[in-house]
Every structure is written in C-alpha cells, then in structure tokens.
C-alpha cells in the first residue's frame, strides 16, 4: 500500500487529513538467537518493510486506535493510558508505549486519531510487534518534542511488550527497528547496549527469508519458560561463580561450572546461550573478513543448537532449514526470531536463488503441507518520519 492510499483511508475513517506519517521497520536476525535477554551479542538488521503510523491531534481527551490490518476500532481515555486492554487486543502494543511515556512524566493534554498499517507478515518472527512499538514511540517523541534517543525508544518498546503483551523479550527487536541502517547489520551487546553498524557486503549473495506460515506465538508461554530456565541456570551457577548473565561465560568457563546446574533442561538452555554468544562474535569477524563460508557454517550450527539445546525450532523450521542445506548455492541457513514457527534466514548465491525457491518450497510443502513464501531481504534504515 502506498502512503497516499493510507492517507486516503485515514481521511475516510476520521473525516480529516493526517498531520504526519511515520515508519519503523521489522528486522531479521542473522545470528545470535535467545542471547539478548541473557546479556549476549546479537546481529540483526532492519528490513525495508515494516509498520506505518498516521496521526492527527484530535483536541479530545481520548486516543482512537485503528488498523488497516485489524477490524476493531479502539478508543482509550487519556485517564486510562496506563491500563492494559483486556484479552489480546492489538492496540495493547501502541497503548503500552503511551503508558511508558506517562510513567516518564510526560503529560498528554489532548488525544490523537491514529491509523496503523503494516506489511511485516504477522507471526513470521520478523518483529511486527517491535515495529509497531517503535513507530509509536518515534511518533510520540516527534509530536511532543521529548527529545528521547533511539535507545530510549527501544527501551520503551521493550517495556511495553513486557507490561502490556506479557512477553519478557530482550531488547534486540526494538533496538534494531529504532537503530537500523541501510545495508548494515547491528552488532549489539545486549548488556551494555554498545553497538556497531557493520556493513553487510554480500557480493553475488542475497539474504533470503523463508516464511513457514506456521505462526510463532511468543505469548504462548514457551518463550517466557526459556527466560525462566536461563534465570535458573544463572542462579545455580552463581553458587560457584557469581554471574549476572549467562553471556558472561566463555565456553571454557562454562565447562568449569556447568556441574552446578542440576536441572537438565536449564543446563541445555545455558549451553546454547554460551555457544551462541561465541558463534555470533565469530560470525561478525568472519563477515568483516569477507569469509562467508565460515559465517554460513556458524548459521547452520546456530540452528542445530536452537533445535537440540534450546528446543525452539519445531518441525516446520527444521524442515525449511534441512531443505535449504541440500542446495549447493546455500552458504548457510537457520531459524530467525523467537522460534516456535516463523521464518528461516539463508545466505544464497544469486545463481541458486531460483532453484532454492523452487526446491525448498516444494520439499517443505510436501513434508509439512503448507505453501511457504520467500522474500529477498533488503536491509533498510530504522524508524523515521515519512511526511
């Protein structure tokens, strides 16, 4: 949908024109999964598709939330901005962002008419929720001139997800949406929030996202279970070596202290995190050195660890990755995002892309019974005002 079509829809819905249009992207994580809430490294990049937000101050004491992707219209009084909506209302994501501004002492003297439209595939693990949170934070900051940093906006989005969606996510998704840079990935330390924009130079290679159309559901509890299991591992390790996060341990360190983890499941989760932090660091070095072969092998190893130790892949993501590994022109392939469905990300040589889409698609559909979709990823910028 073009911006002019969104503006027309806004006019038809509210009877007046939008005053501003904002955008925040979805993201794909090249490597570094389930490390963010464990204080480790991640390596995401912002995508060219994402979420748009159109708004106008309405002079009223309420906010109207509409989405061209959802049927319901939600009206919230300015007096109730810190109260989550019942059920799993989509407007909890932007409302949760308004709540964080209120908690920071920001006062809303009048409400807004808001319209949302996004082209991040829902449930694909490409951070449609983070894009919605970040575009809302960016719009509020611009409208009220609060002068928050992009890191502040990422933190606001994360807190909104914790408190209004009840998903105890790390900072990666919101950070990538806020701080993306065209043709660069973000090497982020999720403990300190120190980061570096690393050029993604892929001569003759494309990033291909494969959508299993098996929607991931982070709010199902499985994600929060993993967070709790990692916390248990930290508590047990700390009896012999005090740590705050699993990511503080090298693989050699882990071998010395892993005996302290008496819970078998927590042990497997911790083993993945420690290994994944090392893989992510090694992968970034490989990319900077132009060694895509090593980068690809580390992607494959990441998927295996997520499958065997973190247990977040499932039959759909495994089928997609295994089909990709059979194609000669595939450098590496792995699940991306929280897991439990969603997408894989693959590095594919240009000359093999048609074969990849045809053969991987056919094998996946034959095995799972669902027709997948494929996107050639374009790495874009972070949140911005469009008009």
Buried (B, 14 or more C-beta within 10 A) or exposed (E): EEBEEBBBBBBEBBEEEBBBBBBBBBBBBBBBBBBBBBBBBBBBBBBBBBBBBBBBBBEBEBBBBBBBBBEEEBEBEBEBBBEBBEEEBBBBBBBBBBBBBEEEEBEBEEBBBBBBBBBBBEBBBBBBBBBBBBBBBBBBBBBBEBEBEBBBBBBBBBBBBEBBBBBBBBBBBBBBBBBBBBBBBBBBBBBEEEBEBBEBEBEEBBBBBBBBBBBBBBBEEBBBEBBBBBBBBBBBBEEEEEBEBBBBBEEEBBEEBBEBBEBEBBBBBBBBBBBBBBBBBBBBBBBBEEBBEBBBBBBBBBBBBBBEBBBBBBEBBBBBBBBBBEBEBBBBBBBBBBBBBBBBBBBBBEEBBEBBBEBBBEBBBEBBEEEBBBBEBBBBBBBBEEE
